[in-house]
Amino acid sequence: MPLQSSLDKLSASVSASDGGVGPKWMPVTREKMILASGGVLLLLFFTSSTTTQSSSSAAATLSSTETPFGSSIRGRNNNVAWNTPMCDAVTGDCYEHAETPSARTGYSAWTEDQYAAWTNAQQLLASTSQERFKSQQPPRLVLLGDSITESWLGNGLGNPVEKFANTPAAFPRTELARLFGSDPLVLGLSGDQTQHLLWRLDQGKEMRFNDDPAAASRLSTASFLTILLIGTNNLGNGHLPKETVRGIVAVAEKVLELAPKSKLLVSALLPRNDGEHRPDRMEKICPPRCKSDGSPFASFAPAVKQVNDMLLDEVGALQDRVGGGGGRGWKRVAFADCSRVLLLPDAIGSNGKRGENVDPNLMPDSLHPNAIGMTRWANCIAAPAEALMDA
C-alpha cells in the first residue's frame, strides 16, 4: 500500500472512540508520521544489500512459533534490545498484546538483570502457590496483581523495598484479614501487565498444577476468593484503555477457568498522579500516545477513569456468562471501586464531580499506596468481598 494511503488509513482509524484519552490518544502529527516512515524506508534502502544475509540468519534461529513481534515470544527471545518501547511510534501497534499471555520481554523489561529477577521471583511464587494449594488448608484469599499487590509482601520482584517495609505488618489489622485470615496467598510482581499475569497463571504454573495432582485437585475444588488488581502498567507502557480492559477481562476469565469453585472480585485501577509529577513517564509513551499536537498527555487519570468505567460493564457481562446472569444463580464475579479512599478529602470540583488528586499522605509517589493507603483500600474492598462470598 502506498505510504500516503497507509497514513490516511491510520489517521482515520485513531480517535477517542478507540478508547483514547482526549481528542486522540495515540497520534503523532501527519508530518511526523511521514518523516518517520520515510526515514525508515531510506534506511532500509541503503542497508538492505548488507543486511539481507544477517537477517536471514537471525530469522533462521527462531522457531515457527517464535517471531520478533509474535504473541508467543518468551523472555528474551523477542530479538529486541532491553527497554525497547512497547508500542510502535508510527503505527501505534503494541508488540505485547494485553489479552495474549507473554512472559516479560525486551518490551517490558529494562535490563537483563531485571528480567532475571522477574523470572526468579515468578518461579518462587509458583512454588509457593503450589505448596499452599497442596496443603490441608488451602488459602481462603488470593491477591493477584503487580507491584501494588506485591507490596503486601514488602517486596519488588522478590527483593525487599524500603517504601513497602511497613505494609506486610498492616494486613493482619485490616477488615480483609478479619474475614479471610491474616495469611493470604499474594501473587504480585512489580511492573507486571495483564499479559504477564496471564502467562504466570497458566504457563508459569501459579494456578495450573498439571504436574502436581494433589495441588491440582485441591485448586479445582477449593472455595476461595481472588481479588484482582492489574492494568495500570498497561496504560503506563502505552496500551490503550480498551486493550487494557480486554487484558483484565482475559485474566478474570482465566482465573475462573482454573479455579471453578472460586469467586473473583475485580478491583478498579487505583488513581495515579505520577504523570503530573513525573512527566518523563508520559514522554516515554509519546509517540505514539500523544495529544493531537504531538505533545505528551499531562496525566494518566483520564485513561484510568475510562478503564474503570468500561470494567463496570464488562465485569457485569462476564457474570452473565459464568454465573447465571441478572442476579439469577451463583454469583461468581463482581467489580469494586475503592479508589475514592486514596483521594484527597477535598477532591470534589466546583462541577460536583470527584477529582483524581491522590492524597500524598497515602500515596507518596503518586502511584503506590503506602501501608496506611493499602489498609484503607483493604478495609474498603472488604465489604464487596464479603457480599460476593455470600451471594
C-alpha positions as a Markdown table, in Angstrom:
| # | Residue | x | y | z |
|---|---|---|---|---|
| 1 | Met | 0.0 | 0.0 | 0.0 |
| 2 | Pro | 1.4 | 3.5 | -0.8 |
| 3 | Leu | 2.8 | 5.4 | 2.1 |
| 4 | Gln | 0.2 | 8.2 | 1.9 |
| 5 | Ser | -2.7 | 5.8 | 1.7 |
| 6 | Ser | -1.4 | 4.0 | 4.8 |
| 7 | Leu | -1.1 | 7.2 | 6.7 |
| 8 | Asp | -4.7 | 8.2 | 5.7 |
| 9 | Lys | -6.0 | 4.9 | 6.9 |
| 10 | Leu | -4.1 | 5.1 | 10.1 |
| 11 | Ser | -5.2 | 8.7 | 10.8 |
| 12 | Ala | -8.8 | 7.8 | 10.2 |
| 13 | Ser | -8.7 | 4.8 | 12.4 |
| 14 | Val | -7.5 | 6.6 | 15.5 |
| 15 | Ser | -10.0 | 8.5 | 17.6 |
| 16 | Ala | -11.5 | 8.8 | 21.0 |
| 17 | Ser | -13.9 | 6.1 | 20.1 |
| 18 | Asp | -11.0 | 3.7 | 20.1 |
| 19 | Gly | -10.7 | 4.1 | 23.9 |
| 20 | Gly | -8.4 | 7.1 | 23.6 |
| 21 | Val | -8.0 | 10.0 | 26.0 |
| 22 | Gly | -8.8 | 13.4 | 24.8 |
| 23 | Pro | -9.2 | 14.1 | 21.1 |
| 24 | Lys | -6.7 | 11.5 | 20.1 |
| 25 | Trp | -4.9 | 9.1 | 22.4 |
| 26 | Met | -2.3 | 7.9 | 20.0 |
| 27 | Pro | -1.5 | 10.2 | 17.2 |
| 28 | Val | 1.7 | 11.7 | 16.0 |
| 29 | Thr | 1.1 | 14.5 | 13.6 |
| 30 | Arg | 0.8 | 13.6 | 9.9 |
| 31 | Glu | 4.1 | 15.4 | 9.3 |
| 32 | Lys | 5.9 | 13.4 | 12.0 |
| 33 | Met | 4.5 | 10.1 | 10.7 |
| 34 | Ile | 5.6 | 10.9 | 7.1 |
| 35 | Leu | 9.1 | 11.8 | 8.3 |
| 36 | Ala | 9.4 | 8.8 | 10.5 |
| 37 | Ser | 8.1 | 6.4 | 7.9 |
| 38 | Gly | 10.2 | 8.0 | 5.1 |
| 39 | Gly | 13.3 | 7.7 | 7.3 |
| 40 | Val | 12.6 | 4.0 | 7.8 |
| 41 | Leu | 12.3 | 3.4 | 4.1 |
| 42 | Leu | 15.5 | 5.3 | 3.3 |
| 43 | Leu | 17.4 | 3.4 | 6.0 |
| 44 | Leu | 16.1 | 0.1 | 4.6 |
| 45 | Phe | 17.1 | 1.0 | 1.1 |
| 46 | Phe | 20.7 | 1.9 | 1.9 |
| 47 | Thr | 21.2 | -1.0 | 4.3 |
| 48 | Ser | 19.3 | -3.9 | 2.6 |
| 49 | Ser | 22.3 | -5.0 | 0.5 |
| 50 | Thr | 24.4 | -5.6 | 3.6 |
| 51 | Thr | 21.8 | -6.9 | 6.0 |
| 52 | Thr | 19.9 | -9.5 | 3.9 |
| 53 | Gln | 22.3 | -12.3 | 4.8 |
| 54 | Ser | 22.4 | -11.5 | 8.5 |
| 55 | Ser | 18.6 | -11.0 | 8.7 |
| 56 | Ser | 18.1 | -14.4 | 7.1 |
| 57 | Ser | 20.5 | -16.0 | 9.6 |
| 58 | Ala | 18.7 | -14.3 | 12.5 |
| 59 | Ala | 15.3 | -15.4 | 11.3 |
| 60 | Ala | 16.6 | -19.0 | 11.0 |
| 61 | Thr | 17.3 | -19.1 | 14.7 |
| 62 | Leu | 13.6 | -18.6 | 15.6 |
| 63 | Ser | 11.2 | -21.4 | 15.6 |
| 64 | Ser | 8.0 | -21.4 | 13.7 |
| 65 | Thr | 6.2 | -20.1 | 16.8 |
| 66 | Glu | 8.8 | -17.5 | 17.8 |
| 67 | Thr | 8.8 | -14.3 | 15.8 |
| 68 | Pro | 10.3 | -11.0 | 16.8 |
| 69 | Phe | 6.9 | -9.5 | 17.3 |
| 70 | Gly | 4.8 | -12.6 | 17.8 |
| 71 | Ser | 2.5 | -13.3 | 20.8 |
| 72 | Ser | 4.3 | -16.5 | 21.6 |
| 73 | Ile | 7.6 | -14.8 | 22.4 |
| 74 | Arg | 9.1 | -15.7 | 25.7 |
| 75 | Gly | 11.7 | -13.9 | 27.8 |
| 76 | Arg | 14.5 | -12.5 | 25.7 |
| 77 | Asn | 13.7 | -14.5 | 22.5 |
| 78 | Asn | 11.9 | -11.5 | 21.1 |
| 79 | Asn | 15.1 | -10.3 | 19.2 |
| 80 | Val | 14.9 | -6.7 | 20.5 |
| 81 | Ala | 17.1 | -4.7 | 23.0 |
| 82 | Trp | 16.0 | -4.4 | 26.6 |
| 83 | Asn | 13.8 | -1.3 | 27.4 |
| 84 | Thr | 12.5 | -1.1 | 23.8 |
| 85 | Pro | 9.2 | 0.9 | 23.7 |
| 86 | Met | 6.2 | -1.4 | 23.9 |
| 87 | Cys | 4.3 | 0.4 | 21.1 |
| 88 | Asp | 5.4 | 1.5 | 17.7 |
| 89 | Ala | 5.9 | 5.2 | 17.4 |
| 90 | Val | 4.4 | 5.4 | 13.9 |
| 91 | Thr | 1.6 | 2.8 | 13.7 |
| 92 | Gly | 0.7 | 2.7 | 17.4 |
| 93 | Asp | 0.7 | -1.1 | 17.4 |
| 94 | Cys | 2.0 | -2.8 | 20.6 |
| 95 | Tyr | 4.3 | -5.8 | 20.4 |
| 96 | Glu | 2.9 | -7.4 | 23.5 |
| 97 | His | -0.9 | -7.7 | 23.5 |
| 98 | Ala | -2.8 | -7.2 | 26.7 |
| 99 | Glu | -5.0 | -10.2 | 26.2 |
| 100 | Thr | -2.3 | -12.6 | 25.0 |
| 101 | Pro | -0.1 | -14.5 | 27.5 |
| 102 | Ser | 3.5 | -13.4 | 27.4 |
| 103 | Ala | 6.5 | -13.6 | 29.8 |
| 104 | Arg | 8.5 | -10.4 | 30.1 |
| 105 | Thr | 10.4 | -9.4 | 27.0 |
| 106 | Gly | 12.6 | -6.6 | 25.8 |
| 107 | Tyr | 9.5 | -4.6 | 25.5 |
| 108 | Ser | 8.6 | -4.9 | 29.2 |
| 109 | Ala | 12.0 | -5.5 | 31.0 |
| 110 | Trp | 14.5 | -2.7 | 31.3 |
| 111 | Thr | 17.6 | -4.9 | 31.6 |
| 112 | Glu | 18.7 | -8.5 | 31.6 |
| 113 | Asp | 19.2 | -8.3 | 35.4 |
| 114 | Gln | 15.6 | -7.2 | 35.8 |
| 115 | Tyr | 14.4 | -10.0 | 33.5 |
| 116 | Ala | 16.4 | -12.5 | 35.6 |
| 117 | Ala | 14.9 | -11.0 | 38.8 |
| 118 | Trp | 11.4 | -11.3 | 37.4 |
| 119 | Thr | 12.0 | -14.9 | 36.4 |
| 120 | Asn | 13.3 | -15.9 | 39.8 |
| 121 | Ala | 10.5 | -14.2 | 41.6 |
| 122 | Gln | 7.9 | -15.7 | 39.4 |
| 123 | Gln | 9.3 | -19.2 | 40.0 |
| 124 | Leu | 9.2 | -18.6 | 43.7 |
| 125 | Leu | 5.5 | -17.5 | 43.5 |
| 126 | Ala | 4.7 | -20.6 | 41.5 |
| 127 | Ser | 6.3 | -22.9 | 44.1 |
| 128 | Thr | 4.6 | -21.1 | 47.0 |
| 129 | Ser | 1.2 | -21.3 | 45.3 |
| 130 | Gln | 1.6 | -25.0 | 44.6 |
| 131 | Glu | 2.6 | -25.7 | 48.2 |
| 132 | Arg | -0.3 | -23.6 | 49.6 |
| 133 | Phe | -2.9 | -25.4 | 47.5 |
| 134 | Lys | -1.4 | -28.8 | 48.2 |
| 135 | Ser | -1.7 | -28.3 | 52.0 |
| 136 | Gln | -4.7 | -29.4 | 54.0 |
| 137 | Gln | -5.8 | -25.8 | 54.4 |
| 138 | Pro | -5.6 | -24.0 | 51.0 |
| 139 | Pro | -5.7 | -20.2 | 51.1 |
| 140 | Arg | -9.1 | -18.5 | 51.6 |
| 141 | Leu | -7.9 | -15.4 | 49.9 |
| 142 | Val | -5.7 | -14.9 | 46.8 |
| 143 | Leu | -4.4 | -11.5 | 45.8 |
| 144 | Leu | -3.3 | -11.1 | 42.2 |
| 145 | Gly | -1.6 | -8.2 | 40.6 |
| 146 | Asp | 1.5 | -6.1 | 40.1 |
| 147 | Ser | 3.8 | -4.0 | 42.4 |
| 148 | Ile | 0.8 | -2.7 | 44.4 |
| 149 | Thr | -0.2 | -6.3 | 45.3 |
| 150 | Glu | 3.4 | -7.4 | 45.8 |
| 151 | Ser | 3.8 | -4.6 | 48.4 |
| 152 | Trp | 1.8 | -6.8 | 50.8 |
| 153 | Leu | 5.0 | -8.9 | 50.9 |
| 154 | Gly | 7.2 | -5.8 | 51.3 |
| 155 | Asn | 8.9 | -6.7 | 48.0 |
| 156 | Gly | 9.6 | -5.6 | 44.5 |
| 157 | Leu | 10.4 | -8.6 | 42.2 |
| 158 | Gly | 11.1 | -10.7 | 45.3 |
| 159 | Asn | 13.5 | -8.2 | 46.9 |
| 160 | Pro | 12.7 | -6.0 | 49.9 |
| 161 | Val | 11.7 | -2.5 | 49.0 |
| 162 | Glu | 12.1 | 0.2 | 51.7 |
| 163 | Lys | 8.9 | 2.1 | 50.9 |
| 164 | Phe | 6.9 | -1.1 | 51.3 |
| 165 | Ala | 8.6 | -2.1 | 54.5 |
| 166 | Asn | 5.6 | -1.4 | 56.8 |
| 167 | Thr | 2.9 | -2.8 | 54.5 |
| 168 | Pro | 3.1 | -6.6 | 55.4 |
| 169 | Ala | 2.5 | -5.9 | 59.1 |
| 170 | Ala | -0.5 | -3.8 | 58.2 |
| 171 | Phe | -2.6 | -6.6 | 56.6 |
| 172 | Pro | -3.5 | -8.5 | 59.8 |
| 173 | Arg | -5.2 | -5.4 | 61.1 |
| 174 | Thr | -7.5 | -5.0 | 58.1 |
| 175 | Glu | -11.1 | -6.0 | 57.5 |
| 176 | Leu | -9.9 | -8.4 | 54.8 |
| 177 | Ala | -7.9 | -10.2 | 57.4 |
| 178 | Arg | -10.8 | -10.4 | 59.8 |
| 179 | Leu | -12.9 | -12.0 | 57.0 |
| 180 | Phe | -10.3 | -14.3 | 55.3 |
| 181 | Gly | -7.5 | -14.7 | 57.8 |
| 182 | Ser | -4.1 | -12.9 | 58.0 |
| 183 | Asp | -2.2 | -15.2 | 55.6 |
| 184 | Pro | -3.5 | -14.6 | 52.0 |
| 185 | Leu | -1.7 | -16.0 | 49.0 |
| 186 | Val | 0.0 | -13.0 | 47.5 |
| 187 | Leu | 0.8 | -13.4 | 43.8 |
| 188 | Gly | 2.0 | -10.0 | 42.7 |
| 189 | Leu | 5.1 | -8.9 | 40.7 |
| 190 | Ser | 6.4 | -5.4 | 40.2 |
| 191 | Gly | 5.9 | -4.0 | 36.7 |
| 192 | Asp | 3.6 | -6.7 | 35.5 |
| 193 | Gln | 0.9 | -6.1 | 32.9 |
| 194 | Thr | -2.2 | -8.2 | 32.1 |
| 195 | Gln | -0.3 | -10.3 | 29.5 |
| 196 | His | 2.4 | -11.2 | 32.1 |
| 197 | Leu | -0.2 | -12.2 | 34.7 |
| 198 | Leu | -2.0 | -14.3 | 32.2 |
| 199 | Trp | 1.3 | -16.1 | 31.4 |
| 200 | Arg | 2.2 | -16.5 | 35.1 |
| 201 | Leu | -1.2 | -18.1 | 36.0 |
| 202 | Asp | -1.0 | -20.8 | 33.3 |
| 203 | Gln | 2.4 | -21.3 | 31.7 |
| 204 | Gly | 4.1 | -20.0 | 34.8 |
| 205 | Lys | 2.1 | -22.5 | 36.9 |
| 206 | Glu | 0.9 | -20.1 | 39.6 |
| 207 | Met | -2.6 | -21.5 | 39.2 |
| 208 | Arg | -2.2 | -24.5 | 36.9 |
| 209 | Phe | -0.7 | -27.6 | 38.6 |
| 210 | Asn | -0.8 | -30.3 | 35.9 |
| 211 | Asp | 2.4 | -31.8 | 37.2 |
| 212 | Asp | 1.1 | -32.0 | 40.8 |
| 213 | Pro | -2.2 | -34.0 | 41.0 |
| 214 | Ala | -2.7 | -33.2 | 44.7 |
| 215 | Ala | -2.4 | -29.4 | 44.2 |
| 216 | Ala | -4.5 | -29.5 | 41.1 |
| 217 | Ser | -7.2 | -31.4 | 42.8 |
| 218 | Arg | -7.3 | -29.0 | 45.7 |
| 219 | Leu | -7.3 | -26.0 | 43.4 |
| 220 | Ser | -10.2 | -27.4 | 41.4 |
| 221 | Thr | -12.4 | -28.0 | 44.4 |
| 222 | Ala | -11.4 | -25.2 | 46.8 |
| 223 | Ser | -13.8 | -22.4 | 47.6 |
| 224 | Phe | -11.9 | -19.2 | 48.0 |
| 225 | Leu | -11.9 | -15.5 | 46.9 |
| 226 | Thr | -9.4 | -13.9 | 44.5 |
| 227 | Ile | -9.0 | -10.2 | 44.3 |
| 228 | Leu | -7.6 | -9.0 | 41.1 |
| 229 | Leu | -5.8 | -5.6 | 40.7 |
| 230 | Ile | -3.9 | -5.3 | 37.4 |
| 231 | Gly | -3.8 | -3.0 | 34.4 |
| 232 | Thr | -2.2 | 0.3 | 35.5 |
| 233 | Asn | 1.2 | -0.7 | 34.0 |
| 234 | Asn | -0.5 | -1.5 | 30.6 |
| 235 | Leu | -1.5 | 2.2 | 30.5 |
| 236 | Gly | 1.9 | 3.2 | 31.7 |
| 237 | Asn | 3.6 | 1.4 | 28.8 |
| 238 | Gly | 1.3 | 2.6 | 26.0 |
| 239 | His | -1.7 | 0.2 | 25.8 |
| 240 | Leu | -5.0 | 1.9 | 25.1 |
| 241 | Pro | -7.8 | 1.8 | 27.7 |
| 242 | Lys | -9.9 | -0.6 | 25.6 |
| 243 | Glu | -7.0 | -3.0 | 25.1 |
| 244 | Thr | -6.2 | -2.8 | 28.8 |
| 245 | Val | -9.8 | -3.7 | 29.7 |
| 246 | Arg | -9.6 | -6.7 | 27.3 |
| 247 | Gly | -6.5 | -7.8 | 29.1 |
| 248 | Ile | -8.1 | -7.5 | 32.6 |
| 249 | Val | -11.2 | -9.5 | 31.4 |
| 250 | Ala | -8.9 | -12.1 | 29.9 |
| 251 | Val | -7.2 | -12.6 | 33.3 |
| 252 | Ala | -10.6 | -12.7 | 35.1 |
| 253 | Glu | -11.7 | -15.4 | 32.7 |
| 254 | Lys | -8.5 | -17.4 | 33.2 |
| 255 | Val | -8.9 | -17.3 | 37.0 |
| 256 | Leu | -12.5 | -18.5 | 36.8 |
| 257 | Glu | -11.5 | -21.3 | 34.5 |
| 258 | Leu | -8.5 | -22.5 | 36.5 |
| 259 | Ala | -10.4 | -22.4 | 39.8 |
| 260 | Pro | -14.0 | -23.3 | 39.0 |
| 261 | Lys | -15.3 | -23.3 | 42.6 |
| 262 | Ser | -13.8 | -19.9 | 43.5 |
| 263 | Lys | -15.1 | -16.4 | 43.3 |
| 264 | Leu | -13.4 | -13.3 | 41.8 |
| 265 | Leu | -13.6 | -9.7 | 42.8 |
| 266 | Val | -12.1 | -7.3 | 40.1 |
| 267 | Ser | -10.8 | -4.1 | 41.6 |
| 268 | Ala | -10.9 | -0.8 | 39.8 |
| 269 | Leu | -7.5 | 0.6 | 38.9 |
| 270 | Leu | -6.2 | 2.9 | 41.7 |
| 271 | Pro | -5.9 | 6.6 | 41.0 |
| 272 | Arg | -2.4 | 7.9 | 40.0 |
| 273 | Asn | -0.9 | 11.4 | 39.7 |
| 274 | Asp | 2.6 | 10.2 | 38.8 |
| 275 | Gly | 2.2 | 11.5 | 35.2 |
| 276 | Glu | 1.9 | 15.1 | 36.6 |
| 277 | His | 4.8 | 14.8 | 39.0 |
| 278 | Arg | 7.0 | 12.6 | 36.7 |
| 279 | Pro | 6.4 | 13.9 | 33.1 |
| 280 | Asp | 9.1 | 11.6 | 31.8 |
| 281 | Arg | 6.5 | 8.8 | 32.2 |
| 282 | Met | 4.2 | 10.5 | 29.8 |
| 283 | Glu | 7.0 | 11.3 | 27.5 |
| 284 | Lys | 8.1 | 7.7 | 27.5 |
| 285 | Ile | 4.9 | 6.7 | 25.6 |
| 286 | Cys | 4.8 | 9.7 | 23.3 |
| 287 | Pro | 4.9 | 8.9 | 20.5 |
| 288 | Pro | 2.5 | 7.1 | 19.9 |
| 289 | Arg | 0.3 | 8.1 | 22.8 |
| 290 | Cys | 0.3 | 11.9 | 22.3 |
| 291 | Lys | -2.2 | 14.7 | 22.0 |
| 292 | Ser | -3.3 | 15.9 | 18.6 |
| 293 | Asp | -0.5 | 18.5 | 18.6 |
| 294 | Gly | 2.2 | 15.7 | 19.1 |
| 295 | Ser | 2.9 | 16.7 | 22.8 |
| 296 | Pro | 2.6 | 14.2 | 25.7 |
| 297 | Phe | -0.5 | 14.0 | 27.8 |
| 298 | Ala | -0.3 | 15.6 | 31.2 |
| 299 | Ser | -1.8 | 12.7 | 33.3 |
| 300 | Phe | -2.9 | 9.1 | 33.3 |
| 301 | Ala | -6.0 | 10.0 | 35.2 |
| 302 | Pro | -8.4 | 10.2 | 32.2 |
| 303 | Ala | -7.2 | 6.8 | 30.9 |
| 304 | Val | -7.7 | 5.2 | 34.4 |
| 305 | Lys | -11.2 | 6.6 | 34.5 |
| 306 | Gln | -12.0 | 5.1 | 31.1 |
| 307 | Val | -10.7 | 1.7 | 32.1 |
| 308 | Asn | -12.8 | 1.7 | 35.3 |
| 309 | Asp | -15.9 | 2.9 | 33.6 |
| 310 | Met | -15.6 | 0.1 | 31.0 |
| 311 | Leu | -14.8 | -2.5 | 33.6 |
| 312 | Leu | -18.1 | -1.9 | 35.4 |
| 313 | Asp | -20.0 | -3.1 | 32.3 |
| 314 | Glu | -17.5 | -5.8 | 31.2 |
| 315 | Val | -17.4 | -7.5 | 34.6 |
| 316 | Gly | -21.2 | -7.4 | 34.7 |
| 317 | Ala | -21.3 | -9.1 | 31.2 |
| 318 | Leu | -18.7 | -11.7 | 32.5 |
| 319 | Gln | -21.0 | -12.5 | 35.4 |
| 320 | Asp | -23.8 | -13.1 | 32.9 |
| 321 | Arg | -21.7 | -15.6 | 31.1 |
| 322 | Val | -20.3 | -17.5 | 34.1 |
| 323 | Gly | -22.9 | -17.2 | 36.9 |
| 324 | Gly | -26.4 | -17.3 | 35.6 |
| 325 | Gly | -26.7 | -13.5 | 35.0 |
| 326 | Gly | -29.2 | -10.9 | 36.1 |
| 327 | Gly | -28.9 | -11.9 | 39.7 |
| 328 | Arg | -30.0 | -15.4 | 39.0 |
| 329 | Gly | -27.9 | -18.4 | 40.0 |
| 330 | Trp | -24.5 | -18.5 | 41.6 |
| 331 | Lys | -22.7 | -15.2 | 41.5 |
| 332 | Arg | -19.0 | -15.7 | 40.8 |
| 333 | Val | -17.6 | -12.4 | 39.9 |
| 334 | Ala | -18.1 | -8.7 | 40.8 |
| 335 | Phe | -16.4 | -5.3 | 40.4 |
| 336 | Ala | -15.5 | -3.0 | 43.2 |
| 337 | Asp | -14.1 | 0.6 | 43.0 |
| 338 | Cys | -12.4 | 1.7 | 46.2 |
| 339 | Ser | -10.2 | 4.4 | 44.6 |
| 340 | Arg | -12.0 | 7.1 | 46.4 |
| 341 | Val | -10.4 | 6.2 | 49.7 |
| 342 | Leu | -7.0 | 7.3 | 48.3 |
| 343 | Leu | -8.0 | 10.7 | 47.0 |
| 344 | Leu | -7.7 | 14.0 | 48.8 |
| 345 | Pro | -10.7 | 14.7 | 51.0 |
| 346 | Asp | -11.5 | 17.9 | 49.1 |
| 347 | Ala | -11.1 | 16.3 | 45.7 |
| 348 | Ile | -14.6 | 17.4 | 44.6 |
| 349 | Gly | -14.6 | 20.1 | 41.9 |
| 350 | Ser | -16.9 | 23.1 | 41.6 |
| 351 | Asn | -18.8 | 21.0 | 39.0 |
| 352 | Gly | -19.7 | 18.5 | 41.7 |
| 353 | Lys | -17.6 | 15.8 | 40.2 |
| 354 | Arg | -14.9 | 13.9 | 42.1 |
| 355 | Gly | -11.4 | 14.8 | 41.1 |
| 356 | Glu | -8.4 | 12.4 | 40.8 |
| 357 | Asn | -5.9 | 14.1 | 43.1 |
| 358 | Val | -4.4 | 11.4 | 45.2 |
| 359 | Asp | -3.6 | 12.0 | 48.9 |
| 360 | Pro | 0.2 | 12.3 | 49.2 |
| 361 | Asn | 0.0 | 11.0 | 52.7 |
| 362 | Leu | -1.4 | 7.8 | 51.4 |
| 363 | Met | 0.4 | 7.6 | 48.0 |
| 364 | Pro | 3.7 | 9.4 | 48.5 |
| 365 | Asp | 5.0 | 8.6 | 45.0 |
| 366 | Ser | 1.5 | 9.3 | 43.5 |
| 367 | Leu | 1.3 | 5.6 | 42.2 |
| 368 | His | 1.8 | 3.2 | 45.1 |
| 369 | Pro | -0.2 | 3.3 | 48.3 |
| 370 | Asn | 1.9 | 3.1 | 51.5 |
| 371 | Ala | 0.9 | 1.0 | 54.4 |
| 372 | Ile | -1.9 | 3.4 | 55.5 |
| 373 | Gly | -3.2 | 3.6 | 52.0 |
| 374 | Met | -3.2 | -0.1 | 51.5 |
| 375 | Thr | -5.0 | -0.5 | 54.8 |
| 376 | Arg | -7.7 | 1.9 | 53.6 |
| 377 | Trp | -8.1 | 0.1 | 50.3 |
| 378 | Ala | -8.3 | -3.3 | 52.1 |
| 379 | Asn | -10.9 | -2.1 | 54.5 |
| 380 | Cys | -13.0 | -0.6 | 51.7 |
| 381 | Ile | -12.9 | -3.6 | 49.5 |
| 382 | Ala | -13.7 | -6.0 | 52.4 |
| 383 | Ala | -17.5 | -5.1 | 52.2 |
| 384 | Pro | -17.9 | -6.1 | 48.5 |
| 385 | Ala | -15.7 | -9.1 | 49.1 |
| 386 | Glu | -18.0 | -10.3 | 51.9 |
| 387 | Ala | -21.1 | -9.6 | 49.8 |
| 388 | Leu | -19.7 | -11.6 | 46.9 |
| 389 | Met | -18.9 | -14.6 | 49.0 |
| 390 | Asp | -22.4 | -14.5 | 50.4 |
| 391 | Ala | -24.1 | -14.2 | 47.0 |
